[in-house]
Amino acid sequence: MINKRLLIKNLLAHFDENSFFDKKRQLNLHTKEGKAKFLKHICALSNSNPNNNSYIVVGVEDTDNEITGTDFYDDSNIQHLVNAFLMNSPKIVYENVRFPHLSSNKVVGLVTIFPNKEVSYFKNKICLIEQYAAFSRIGSNTVPHYEQQLFDNKLVVESIENNSRNDLKQTITDVLDFINVTHVNRHPRYEVFKEYFVLCWAGNVKWIRGTRFLSRVDIFLVNEHLNLFYSELDEVTIEYNENEFVITEYIKLGLKEATSYYPFSKQTITFYDNVTYSINSELIFELPKYNRRLLHHIYNSNLVLIRKLKNNEPFTFSEERDLEHLSHSMMICYLNGFSEAKNDLINCKELLKNSQNPMLFISFKEVMRILRKLKYETIKND
């Protein structure tokens, strides 16, 4: 089994950007421009590597390879984004890889693009990329056309992957570190599946109306150094047996202080006897309905808050409290037919990010994650 942290280290240590490897400081998949750039690189790397995996590492400085990390990204439906825009789309996986020097909410993203014999191209226009456009990699450059490769990277990539295999000593060390150091005060546990896979998880326990929830949950597949789940805000329940580990995620929704917990998604990790595993995600969210007149009032009040943020105007005490609910209440408005609410919120991203209250930007990122998952699920079912 490949140790993904060691794989990233080997890529960064021995290779600059090339025809099978790219690196990014971050991805901005909540904007059309960010999606277009990401899809362009997927298309180019796929077309240039028909016989081997290719990789994008996210959370690395371009100039000196410093590993600065990026936010945990839930990849459960990212394949549907690729399928929606690329014809002959490759299979891709986005994984969140743990590095010990990064804070608990930061990881390094690893995008694996699997071999694809067909030529990928854009079947739909997005941003400045036209329909039917194709891309390739020439060295470290992405070029706006398909170009058949003169060199086969298969032997080089296989050598890198073979030198990134796991070992028992490192696995034991990582389990002890998770339990005794990283999450010592957050009820850490571990379980071994199929006599091979080691899964650790931890979180703060809370009881809500008779149900045991975990918050600030961290779930770590030790063998591959992957964070399978991380959340700063949401609550989850966990169930498992000898074959499966099931995470049901809940989101706290409501207007002002009147909130409830709603099941949002279910993630099932299934372990097999042939030393493989699969992850299946299912969206189970049903949007609660709210009074239209009340939503109209809240939407207009939120626009006033956004205007005051932009103009650096002072807030009243009640407005300060409403500001803490801004992102989630704008999401509720958007999902109930206020079509501009999402863009209104995105346009004040930098204001929330630079606020003295860090929870404002954390809430913004959580809302963007929820909306992204809802959108990808819609794409999948079209």
CORQUITA-V806323 format. One record per run of one state. SS is the DSSP state (H for helix, E for strand, L for the rest). FROM is the first residue (numbers start at 1). TO is the last residue. Records with the same first field share a line. If there is no record, write none. Layout:
SS: FROM-TO + FROM-TO
This chain:
L: 1-1 + 3-3 + 15-17 + 19-20 + 25-31 + 49-53 + 59-59 + 61-66 + 68-69 + 72-77 + 88-91 + 98-105 + 114-120 + 123-125 + 127-128 + 130-135 + 139-140 + 144-153 + 163-164 + 166-167 + 183-188 + 194-196 + 209-210 + 225-225 + 231-234 + 241-243 + 256-257 + 272-276 + 284-291 + 312-316 + 325-325 + 336-340 + 347-348 + 354-357 + 382-382
E: 2-2 + 18-18 + 21-24 + 54-58 + 60-60 + 67-67 + 70-71 + 86-87 + 92-97 + 106-113 + 121-122 + 126-126 + 129-129 + 136-138 + 141-143 + 165-165 + 189-193 + 197-208 + 211-221 + 226-230 + 235-240 + 244-255 + 258-271 + 277-283
H: 4-14 + 32-48 + 78-85 + 154-162 + 168-182 + 222-224 + 292-311 + 317-324 + 326-335 + 341-346 + 349-353 + 358-381
